[in-house]
Amino acid sequence: MTDLRQKVALVTGSSRGIGAAIAKRFARHGAKVVIHGRDVAALSVVRDEIEAAQGRVLQVTGEVTKFSDLEAMRQRIEEALGPIEILVANAGKSYTQPAQPLEETPEDGWRASIDGNLLATFLTLKSVLPGMKQRKGGAIITISSAAARRPSAASPLPYAAAKAAIELMTQAAAAQAGPYNIRVNGIAPETILTEKNQRAIPDTQKATLIEAHPLKRLGTPEDVASAALFLASEEAAWMSGVILDVAGGAVLVR
């Protein structure tokens, strides 16, 4: 059984969906989990579920596009649980419509997508990396997207661009942090049936999407949580700079 016992793990954007699934999976494997988000009520539900399963959890809020908020969060975590040993920089989403032509993409939507994904991930790593370097150890997981793995007219362009930049930043951080015994990897999910997507994607579109996946189903938050657990654990001790496609075979990259 994969063991994260007593390790402090921060999962940003974990009030629901992929982030919540990762936080709950880490807690089941012994981690002291920090859940984060802006929806306090949703966070409380995740916290209650973890505590009901005898897990240890701390709930924090803060804006991941503000370095001062991230530093305050990190200091609170260190005081309550200890230094962060595992980071999942999950916070992010698309702020524009899919299949929107470049010239029709609003500037504010572009800036929101870059800030809410790329800047948020950069600032989160910027806050956590110095302590990991000082302690000479840690595991970092960023969250990309299949939208960044191959160009598609159907993808929201600002989101895809931000996620592609996150992948390059992940690999650059892996090269920089490796000598400090810090592993930095990324996960690139394809269509995941989060609570939001279950409601938002019509059944006919789900059927079309399923046909685009060789494994003939769509992904679940638990699929991504399984990948995150592996990358966070010592079972991936000699893996760094990897972007792991959790895509049901829909993304095939040499």
Order of alpha helices (4+ residues) and beta strands (2+ residues): beta-alpha-beta-alpha-beta-alpha-beta-alpha-alpha-beta-alpha-beta-alpha-alpha-alpha-beta
